[in-house]
Amino acid sequence: MQEAKRVAKSTVIYLFGSVATKLISFLLLPVHTQYIAPAELGYYDLATTYILLISSVLFLDIWSGSCGLCSTTRSWRTGIR
């Protein structure tokens, strides 16, 4: 039961972070479109996509991998499956 509560709490925190990020991006859309021309917005989007792709390759998406490793290592040590 304790493990289920911990998983539920972690899920809610992760969900909140994910939704909050998307909500902030959506709310800032009018600000971006007011100050940036459509052609420049396309260039900005393309540059952001390239940066995200390059940083994932350069850093090997270490954050995701390390979280998965820590999760598996801890469950291996405690015997939780």
C-alpha positions, 0 to 999 in steps of 0.5 A: 500500500505504501508503494502504491501511494509513493507511485501515485504521488510521483505520477501526480508530480510528473503529470503536473510538471508536464501539463504546466510546461505545455500550459505555459507554452500555450499561454505565451503563444499570443505574446510570441505571435505579437512580437515575432513575424510568422516567418521568424516564428517558423525559423524559431521553431526550426532552431528549437527543434534542432537544438532539442535534437542535438542536445539529446544526442550530445548528452545521450538523454542522460536525465531519462537514462539516469532516472531509469537506472536509479529506479531499477537499481533501488528496486533491485536492492530492496527486492521490489518488483 
